Amino acid sequence: MSRASAFKALLLGTSLLAASPGMAQDGASRFAKGVDRLSHIVVLYLENRSFDNLFGEFPGANGLSQAGDAATQRDRDGKPFETLPSIAKPFDRPENPPELRAVASLEGLPNRPFPAVGVRPGVTAAAHTRDLIHAFYTNRTQIHGGKNDLFAAYSDAKALSMSYYGSADMKDTAIWRLARDHTLLDNFFMGAFGGSFLNHIWLVCSCAPSWPDPPNSQRSQVDEEGRVVAERRVTAKSDGDYAVNTTQSIFLNNGRQGENVLPPQRAVTIGDRLTEKGVPWAWYSGGWSVAAKSDRTPEEDKLLQSQSFQWHHQPFAYFARFDPTTQKGRDERTEHLRDASTLEADIKSGALPPVTFYKPIGVLNQHPGYANLVPADQEVARIVRLMEDSPMKDSFAVVITYDENGGFFDHVAPPQGPAAGSKADFFGPGTRVPTIVVSPFAQKGQVDHTSYDTTSILKLIGERHRLDPLPSARYGAVESLAKAFDFNR
């Protein structure tokens, strides 16, 4: 039996348990005392940064000073690099000034993590770097069984994967201020190995998207040790039929993928569970109202492109429930999938649903390449201020987190192997990412060292609203994010 087949069997067993009334009752008895004090949970989902990349020098956190052997990167034969492998034109982005675009390389850097700011003249936190590969088998290979010593060797950006932003450059940012004043989680892992597409799907269902009998041309390849050979959209044949790298939806896509789009998804999502209990919820996304139009003008397409709207950042749009070719699907879209332009008004008026996901448009999400750190940091500050001044100011939680590591190094081994039990499986969890809990009930000025992953957010939502469990072994095993709160305040 393949690893993926075994995981499918485990999911089936968990699904049967979840359907049992006894299971639901036992789950209800374990709800964190006081979680009902949360009237609104807002998940603010940013992009592509590892914990060490942004918080590696945060006081009191498990940061780069504790990296140990992982800080020494090795080549594909296991030999330590003498210097980090260089990358040509690391800042060659149209958003950068000409002198920064002209930087030739990162040659000669010592074999260890290095501060991005000042690595070459003119490099600041506002500089755009090139993008880095962040894909399923690549991430798993870079982690190397927890050694985390193959990031540079298996990155198309090589040395850049080892860059980070130090305390001097981060101390005045909104995310560091919020981490200082509320709760920073320094042991929070992205739900699945790899990139944004899979981790967005994981955020809503704690599952991987299924692609029955995919074309062989879409299959990834791995060697006998399971290391990446070729990344494509679907798992290697021995690992089942799952889309794990960026794949467009049959229901929502930019038209550039051709015929190999993902079939409708039918797994149970957190949205389904909330609807079953009559709990209002919504996914707000920058650019959604334009992207969802079937008759976009060329000008509207240019607008989406200029703002870096990402089609694969819209996870609910992959599911049959939101099929835009049916009236029911269109009605579901109208109710639950909303444009971010309405978010501020809904917060101010108190009309915000009790469970809200917010996906900033590309230029506001910190993704390397098309975004830098600054605009998203300002957007985070804006959303938190709105919540603090809103009718929900005494009872909200904003969970600021990242979909995945973006190919950047982190030194902490994710849960794995028999010791992790159902907290780990074929799909992950992957590399550690920054997560901050902002709330009147957050433990003030604390670094929470509890092991969480993206699934922990879903479990918090499930506990708060007495939802039936998602049919996922991971959902039943992970620690709930409720542990990050102090409801006795």
N, C-alpha and C positions, 0 to 999 in steps of 0.2 A: 504493500500500500504506500503511495506517495505521501509526502508530508502534507500536501494540500488535501488529499483524499481523507487522511486521518483527521485533519481539522474539520472537514465537512461533516464527518461522522460525529465529532465532538459537538459541533453546532446543532446537529439534529437531536442529540441527547439533551442538550441544554434547552432546546425549543420545547421538547416534550415536558421537561420539568417546569418550564415557565408557564405551560398551559394548565398545570395542576393548581386547583384552588388552594391546596395546602401550602404550596410554594409561595403563592402571592400573600397568604396570611402571614407566613413566617417572615417574608420580606418586610411586611408592614410593621412587624414588631421590632425590626432593627432600625427603623428610621431614626436619624439623629434627633435627639431632643432639642426642640427649639427651631428646627429648620423651617417651621411654618411662619416664623417671623420674617422670612424673606418674601416680600410681595412680588418682586421682579428680579429675574436673573437675565443679565445681558452678557452675551458672549461676543467679545470683540476679537475678530480673527485676523491677525496680521500674517506676514509672509517671510519665510525662508531665512531664519536666523537661529543659530545654535545658542545655547546658554552661554558658553564660553565666548562666543563672538560679541555679545552685548554686555554680559554680566560677569565676565571672567575675573574682574577685579572688584566686584561688589563686596563691601565689608561684611564679614560673617558668613558668606556663602561658600560653598564648595567650588572654588574657582581654580584658575590656572596655576596658582602656587601649589596646588595639590595634584597636578597632572601626572607627576612621576614619569614612569617609562613611556606613557602614551605620548608625551610631548616630543619624543624622538621618533620621527617618521622613518619608515623603511621602504625600500624599493620592492618590486614584485617578487624578488628572490629572497627577501627577508633581511637584506643588508641595510644598515643605517645609511641614509644619505650623508655625504660630507657637507653639502649645503642643500637647502631646499631646491627642488627642481624649478627652473624658471618658467615664466609664462610671458609670452610676447603681448605687448600693448594691453596691459591690465586695466587701463582707464580709457580705452578708446570707445567712448560713448558720445553721441551727439550733444548730450546735455552738458558735457564738460567743456571748459575753455580749451583752446588749441594747444597750449603748452602742456596741459595734463593729458590730452589725447595722444600727444607725441611721446609720452614716457615709453621707452622701448621695452623694458622688461623689469622683472623682479630678481635679477640675477645676483647671486652671492649672499643671499640671506642665510644666517645660521639656521641649523636644523632644530627649530623650536617655534612655538607660536610667536607672532610678532605684531606690534601695534600698527594698524593700518594708517592712522593719522601720522603724517610726517615720514612715512616710509620712502617717499620721494617728494621733492619740493612741490608745494601746492596741494598736497592731499589732505583734505579735512573730512570731517564727518558728513559734510554736504556733498562730497565728491561721489560720483557714480562709478562703481566698479563694473567690470564685465560680469556676466552671469556665470554660474558654475553648474556643472552637471549635478542633478539631484534626482536620482532614479532608483528604482526598487532594488535590483540586484547590486548596483554600485554601492548604495548605502550599506547594505548588508555586508558586502565585501570590505568596505572601508572600516566598519566596526570590528571586523576580524575576531569574532568571538569575544568581544569585550576589550581587546587590546587597544583598539582605536588608533592603530599605528600605520594604517594604509590610506589615510585620507589624501595625502599629496600624491601618492603613487597611482591612485585610481581616479583622480580628478582631471578633467580637461583644463581646469584652471590652475592645477599644480600648486605652487607656493601660495597662491591667493586663498586656498582653502584653510590655511593656518593663520589667517589674519584675524585680529580682534580690535575692539574699541576699548581703550583703557579708561580708568576712573576719571582722569583729568578731562577727557572728552565727553564723558557720559554724565558726570555729576550734576549738571544743570539741566538735563533733559527731563521731560515730563515722566517718562517711564521710570527713571531712577528716583525721582522725587516720590512718585506713587509707591514704588517698592520700599523706599525708606519709611514712608508714613503709614503704609498698610502691610500687606503680607506678600513676600516674595517666595515662590516655590522653587527650590534649587534641585529638585529631584523629580521633575515633571518631564515625561518622555512623549514624543510624538507618537500617535497611535499606531502608525504603520511605517515600515521602511519606505524610503523613496521620496516622491514628490507631492506636489500640491493636489493633483487630481485624486489620488488614492486617499490622502489624508482628509480631504474635504468630504469624501464619501464616508470615511470612517467616523468623522465628527457627527454624522446624522444617523448612522445605523450600527456602528461598531462592527462593520462587515466590509468585505471586499466585493466590488461589482463583478457579477458573473457574465461571461461571454461564451455561451455554449457553442462548441464546434467552431472556434475562430479560424480564420484563414492562417495557414502555416506561415505566410509572409509576415504575420503580426507577432509571431512567437519570439520570445527572448531566448538566448542561449547561455548556458553556464557550463563550466568544466566539471571534471570529476569531483573536485573539491567543493563545488557549489559556487565558485567565484564567477563573477560576471565575464562573459565573452562578448555578448551583444545585447544591448537593451532595445527592446521593442515594446509594443503596447501590452502584450499578453505574457503571462507566465510561460516559462519553459514547459514543454509538453509533459515532462515528468511531474510537474507541480500543479496540474489541473488547468481549469479554464477560467482564469480570472484576468480582468484588465487591471494592470498595476501601474502603468505609466500613462502619460497624458493621452486621453482618448475623448473625442467629442461625442456628444449625445445625439441620438437620432432626433430628439425633440428640440435641441438648442445647440447650434454650432455656427462657426464662422464661415462655413462653406468651403474651407480649404483642405479638409481631410480627405475628401473623396468618398468612396463607397464604404470604407471600413469604419462606420460609426457604431457606437455601442447600442445594442438592443435595449428596449425598455427594462428598467430594473423593478423588481417586485418584492425585494426584502422589506421587512418591517423597519420603519424608521422611528426616531423619537417623535417626529411630527404625527405619525399614525397613533402612537401611544397617547400623546396629548389630546388628540382629537377624540379618541375613544372615551376619555374622561371629561370631555367638554371644556378643556383648558385652551384658551386662545393663545396662539403663537404666530410668529412671523420671522421670515428671513429677509432682512433689508440688505440691498446690494447697490453700490454705486454704479449707475449706468444701466440698471435693469430695464427700466421702462422703454429705453431706446433699443437695447439688444433684443428684447422679446418681441419687437414688432416684426411682422412678416413682410412689411412693405417699406423697409428703411430706405431713405434717400441716400445718394452718394455722400451728401454732406453729413448725414447722421453716421454713416460708416466711418468717415474721416474723424468725427468727434470721438467715437468709441476708440479708434486707433490712437488718437492723440492722448487720450486719458488712460490708455493701456487696459481697457476692459478685458477681462479674462473669462472666456466661456466656461472653462473647466473649473472655475471657482464657484459654480452654481449647483451644488450637489443635488438639491431636491428636484431640479429640472431634469435629472436623469431618470426619474421614477415615473411609472405608468400613471400614478395618481394625478400627475400634472401634464398629461398628454394634451397639447394645445389643439389637436385635431378634433377633440370632443368638447361639447359644451360643459360637461362636468369638469374636465381637466382645466378648461379656461376659467371656470368659476373658482376652482381650487387655487389656481395661480393668483387670481385677483385677491382672494382672501389672505393667502399666506406668503406669497412671494412679492415683495414690495420694493419700490425704488427708494434709495437712501435719501432722496430729496424730501420725503415725508417724515423722516426719523425725528428731526429736531422738533417739529410741531407736535408729533405724537408724545414725545417726552415732556414737553412743556405743558401740554393739556392733560396729561395723565392718561392718555388713550393708548399708551404703549402696552402691548400684550405682556402677560406675566412671564412668558419665555420669549426672548428675542435674541436672534443672531444678527450681527452686523458685519458685513464684508465690505470694507472700503474699496473703492475703485483702485486700479493698479497704481496710479501715481501716489496714492495715499497709503500704501501697504508695506513699504520697506523692502520690497523684492529687489535683490541685486540686479543691475542692468537698467531696467526702466524706471526704477525708483531709488532714492537715497533715504537716509534716516530721518531727515528733518520734517518734511510735510506730514508724514504719518505720526510722528511724535506730537505735532501740533494738533492733529485730528484726535488722537487719544485724549489729550488734555481737554479739548472741546467737549467730547462726549461725557467725560467724567464731570466736568463743570455743569453740564446740562442736567445730569442725574442728581448732582448735589443740590441743585436749585429747583428741582422738580417736586411735584406732589409726592413722589416716592422717596424723597431724600432720607427718610428715617428707616427705610426697609429694603433697600436695593442691594444687589451685588453685581458688579461689573467684573467679569473674568477676562483679563487681557492676556491673550496667548497667541501662539504662532503655529501655523499649520505644520511646518517641518523645518529642518535645519538649513535648507538651501545649499547643501554641499559643504558647509563649514564644519571644521573640527570641533569636537567636544570630547573631553577626556573621560567622562563617566560611562561605565558599561551599562547598557539597558538591561532590564530583567530578561533572563534567558535560561534555558536549560531546565532540567528536572526540578531544581530548587525553586524556580519561579512558578511552578504549577501552571494553572490556567491564566496567570498574569502575562504569559508570553505564549506565542504560537507561531505558525509559519509566517504570518504577516507582520509581526512586530512584537513589542513596540520598537521604534527606532531611536534615533539620537535625541538627547535631552534638548529641550527648548525653553525659552523664558516664559514664565507665567506669573501674573500678579493678580491677587484678589483685592479688589477695592470695594469696601462696604462699611457701613456703620458697625457691622459685626465682625469685621476683619480683625485679626490679632495685630495690634498696632506695632509697627516697627519690628516685625518678626521675620526671620527666615525659617520657613517650614521645610524640614528635611524629609518629610514623608514621601514615599515613592508613589507617584501618580502617573497616569497617562491620559491622553485625550478622552478615553472612555470614562474617566472619573467625572468629567463634566456631565456626561449623560446620566451617570448614576446619581449625581446631586439633583438633577432635574427630576429624575424618577422618584427619588425619595421625597422631594418637596411636594410632588403632586400625586403621590400614591399610585404610580403607574405600574402596570404589569411589566416584568423584566423584558428587556430586549432578548431575542433568541441568540445570544452570544455568550460563549463561555467566558470571554474576557470581562463582559459586563458584570457577571456574577462574582468575579474574582478580585477586581481592582478595588482599591480604597476609594471611597466616595470623597469628592471634594468638600463635602460637608465638614470634614475634619479640619479644614483650614479656617473655620469660623469659630468665634467665641460668642455663643448665643446667650451667655449669662451676663453680658454687658448691660 
